[in-house]
Amino acid sequence: MAKSEFLPALMVLGLFCGAATATDAAEMYITPAAVYTDDDKYRGADDSVAGGQISYGWVLSDRWSLEAMAGHSSLSGGPDLRITEGSLNLLFSLSPDWRLSPYVIGGVGMMHSDSNIQDPENSTLGNLGVGLKMRFGDSPVSLRLEYRERFETANTLSNHDSITSLGLQFAFGGEEPPPPAPVVVQDGDADGDNVPDSRDACPNTPAGQSVDARGCALDSDGDGVIDDQDRCPNTVRGAQVNAQGCERDDDSDGIVNRLDNCPNTSAGVPVDIRGCEIREVIELPGVNFETNSDRLLPGTETVLHEAAATLRRNPDLVVEVAGHTDSAGSDTHNAGLSERRAITVRDYLVSLGVGTGNLTSRGYGEGQPIADNATAEGRARNRRVELRIQNR
């Protein structure tokens, strides 16, 4: 039964309760509830609404309560199983002032189980669950729905059961809360921001400045630059900004630091949409075609969209779309195929808004390999389309 495991847990709960009773919260309650038990599959019994539980609770503070709970379930099926449990639980309310108040519950206890096919057993248990309490105005009666997992912590088998309960909580005792202190209204608005001095957290706001409900200057995008001075009022949260509230671009390449993969580009060097210098050849990895065809295969869209964005932001570049093939097939066939593929890529870029004035296409066939055509890997690398910058 491992009594040594159970007693320390009770001692911890007892110490907590002893400290908590110092709070001025004397309300108590009792909660009878119907129980649906989804028992551990190894028990072999049927799930059933065949039991109940009752909890007696003490309110320790506005969020914490201590509950003593006793329950019993009778389950039929393979065995006729009877489970009796008792536990001491702590309940923590997540929103004690709401009409619908969610909470979490956990604790330890003991359980006794017996059936028609095995000897009675006693074991320690642990509870962990969540619940929802619904108050009816100022009534002392509340509706309470709860789901918890019950774990046997010392037994031949470590079973765990899922338990759903629905009950009514009846509160009693406690003291009436003292009446609220009278509110002293302080008139006046010294800085003229339409926020009364009594709740103005920034009482010296300059005249005419936009302020929030606390009377402080607005900074809608949270970049540290107030709205009245912010030239970029919708900056992404967490981005580095300059004194005008705009994202920083330390190397002045037109790509802000947050998106710049090459943050130290030399001044005046044309860059792609990632902020990196445009080389003489822009490779298009992943741009592939159907066999012996100029029809693009699925999956090329991302690469071509990025290439188009780079060309749009550098409209002065003169670019040749160059098509290449491997050595399979005749020279004449490969020259025509590479030309058609280059035209396909050029037309796709034009459809994405790239200007046609500085954009040409040419097929080079198998004449400019970059790998060995004797291997499948080499032939795959040679079948390519690339963008060649002509005016560097």
N, C-alpha and C positions, 0 to 999 in steps of 0.2 A: 504493500500500500504506500510505501515511501513517505511516511509521516514527516521525515526530515525535510522533504521538498515543500510540503504544504505550510508548515508552521512559519518559516521565514517570510513567505508571502503575506500571511495574515498579520505578522508583526509590522511589515512595511505599511499595510493599510491602516493598522491601528495607530502608528505614529503619525501618519498623514491626518487621520481624523482628529487626533488629539490636538494637532496644531490648528486645524481648521475650525474647531469649535469655539475658538476665540472670536470668530466673526459674529456679528449681531444678526444672525439669520436663524430663527427658531421655527420656521414653517416646517410642517411634516405632511406626509401624504401617504395614501394607500392606493395600490393599483391592481385590481383583479383583472385577469386577461385570459382569453381563449388562446390556445397554442396549436399551431400546425408544425409537426415534427417531420423533417426530411432526414431520416436517420442514415448513418453510415451504411454503405452497401454491404459491408462485411457482417453486419448484424443479421441480415436476411429478413427483416420485418418490412411491412408495408408502410409507406408514408401516410399520415392520417392526422385529421383534426380530432384528436382523442386525448385531450389533456388540458391542463390549465396551469396557471402560475399566479402567485400573488406577491407583490413587492411592497415593502414598507420603507419609506424613504425619509431622509432628513436633509433639508436644504442647508448647505454649509455656506454658500455665498450666491451671488447672482448667477454664476456659471456652474458651480460644483454642487453635486448632491451625492450622498452616500445611501445605498440601498441594500437591504437584506431581502433576498428573494428565495422563495420556495416553490417548487413545481413538481408536477407528476404527469407522466404520459403512459398510456396503455396502447401498445401497437400489436396488431395481429399480423399474420402472414405465415412464413415458415415456422418461426417460433412465436409464442405469445409472450411479448416482451413488455416488462413494466420497469419504468425508470423514474426514480425519485431523486430530486436534486435540491441542494441548498447552497447559496453562494452569497458573498459580500462583494458588491460592485460599486465602482465610482462612475458617475455620469457627468459628462462635460457638455454644457449647452453651447452651441456655436453662435446663436443669436437669441439671447434670453429675452430681449424686448419685443421680438416679433410675435405676431399671432401664430404663424407657422414656424415652429422653432426646431431645427434639426439638432441632433446631439450624437455623441459617441459614448459607448459604454464598454467597460471592461472590468474584470474581476476574477476572483478565485473562489473555489468552494469544494464541496464533496458531492458525490453521487452514488446511488445504490441501484443496481440493476439485477433483475432475475427473470428467468423464463422457464418454460416447461421442458427445455432441452439442455440446460446447463445450470451449474451451481450459482447461487447469488455471488455478486462481486461488488466490492466497494473500491472507489478510486477517487483521486483528486481531479479537479477539473479547472479549466480556464475559460473565461467568456471574453469575446470580443465582438462588438457589433455597432450598428448605427440605428437611429430611430428618428421619428418625427412626431412632435407633440403639437396638437392644435387646440388653442384656447377658445373658449366661448365667451368673449367679452370679459366682464369682471367676475364671471362665475367661477367658483372653486373647482368646477368639473372640467377636465380636459380629455380629449381623445388622444390615444397614444398607440402608434404603429411602430413596431420594432422588429429588426432582423439581427440575429446574432449567430455566431459560430461557437459551438461548445466543444472544447477539446479535452479529452481524457489525458491527464499528464502522468499518470502512474497506473499501468494495468498491463495485462498480458499482451493485448493489442491496443495501440494508441488510436482509438476511434475518434471521429469528430462528426457532429450532427449539425444540421442547419435548422434553426428554429425561428419561426415567424409568429409574432403574437400581436393581438389586437385587444386593447382594453381601455377602461375608463380610469382616470386618475382623479382622486378626491383629495383636495388639499384642506388642511385645517391647522389651527394654531397660528403662531407668528404674531408679529406686531404690525399695527397700521403704520405705514411710512409717514414721517413728519411732513407737514404741508410745505410746499416749496417756498423758498425765501422770496419775498416780494422783489420784483424787478425794478431797479432804479433806472429810469429813463434819463439819459443824458443827452440833451439837445445840443445841436451845434455841429458844424462841418467846417472846421478851421481852414482846410486846404481846398474847399470847394469842389471836391471830387464826387459829390452826391452819396458818399458813404458816411454815416454819422460817426462822430468822434468816438462814441462808446464802443464801436466795433471796427475802427479803422486801424489796421495793423501797420500802415505806412502813412502817418499823419502829416507828412510834409511833401506830398506829391506835388510836382509842379503843375501850375494851372493849365487846364486843357488836355492833360495827358489821359489816355485811356487806362482804366483801372479795372481790376476784377472785384468780386464781391467783398474781398478783404480790404479794398482800398489801395492795393499795390499795383504797380505798372504791369500791364499784360505782357506775357511772353508765351504766345499760343503754341509755338513749336518747341518750347523748352530748350532753346539753344543758348540761353544766357544773354540774348540781345532783345530788349523790349520791342514790342510791336511798332511803336512810333519811330524806331530807328532801324527796323529790320527790313532790308531790301529783298530778302528771300524769306517770306513769312511761313513757308511750308517745308522747311528743312527736315530731312529724315532724322528721327530721334537718334541721338548719340553721335552724329556726324561732327567732324571738326569744322568750325566756322571762323570767318574773319570778323573784324570789327563791325562790318555791315550786316552780319548774320547770314552770309552766303558760304557755301562749302568751299574749303580751301583747295587750291590747285597750285601746290608749291613749285612745280616745274613749268607752270604756265603753258601746258600743252593742250588745254581745253578739256582734259579729263580730270575730274575732281579726285582728291586723294583716296576717297573711299573706294573708287572703282579703278584706280590706276595700278596696273600690275608692274609698271616700270616707272617708279616715282622720280627718277633722276634723268629724264630725257633731256638732251641738249636743246637749247632754245632754237626755235625755227624749224626743227626736224619734223616732217610729217609723221603722224602716229595713227595707229589703228584705234578701234573703239575700246581697247584695253589699255591704251596709253603707251604702247610699245612702238618703237621706230619701224616704219614700213621698209622692208628690204626690197632688193631688186626683183625677187620672185616671192609672190604670196601663194603658198601652198594651200590646197583645198582638200585636206584629208577627209575621207569618208564620202566624197562625191564620186559615186559609182554608177554604172549603166548596166542595163540588161545586155546579155551576151550578144555580140555582133549587132548592137543597136545603139541609137542615140537617145533612148528613153531612159530618163533618170530613175534610179531605184529609190524606194522609200528610205528616209533617214538622212537625206541630203539637205533638208530644209534649214536646219540650224546653222550649218557651215556657210551656206550661200547667203542667208540673212545677215550673218555677221560680216561677210565680205562686202555685201551691198551697203551696210551701214558705214563701213570704213571708207568706201568709195564716195558715198554721199557727203561725208564730212571732209573729203579732200577732192573737191570737184576739179582742181587743176591738174590732177594726175592723168597722164596719157597711158592707157593700159591696153595690153594685148592679151586676149584670152587664148591660151595656147593648148591645143589638144595633142595627146600622144597615145600610141598603142604599143603593145609588145610585138614580137617578131612573128607571131603566128599569122598565116595568110600572106597574100601577095603584097608587094610594095604599093601597088595602085589601090588595092582594096583598103589597106591600112591608112593611106593618105586621105582617102575620101571619108572613111569612118571617123578619123581624128578631126577632120574639118567639121563634120556634122555635129560631133559632140561639143566642139568649141562653140559652135553657133548656138546650140541648145543652152549652154551655160550663159553665153552673152545675153540671149533673149530673156533668160530667167532673171538676170541681174537688172535688165532694163525694166522688166515687169515690177521690180521692187523699188523703182524710182531712180536708178542710176542713169545719168545723162548719156545719150548715144554719141555725143560729139567727140569724146576722147576714148571711145571704147571700140576696139576692133577684135576680130577673131581670126585664127589661123590654125590649120592642121599640119603637124609635123610628122605624122605617121609613126614609123618605128625608128626614125633616124636619130633620135636624141635620147637613147636609153640612159637611165640613172642606176641601173642594176643589171645583173647577169640574166639574160633571157634563157639561160640553160636550166634555171630552177623556177619552180612555181612561185616562190616568194618573189624572185626577181621580176618575173613577168607581171605579177600583181602590182609591184611598185611602178613599173614602166607604163601601165595603163592609167593615165592620170590627165587631169586638166589643171592648169595653173595660171595665175595672173602675173604677167610680166610688166614691170614698170618701165616705160620707154623714155621718160624725161628726167632722169636723175643726173 
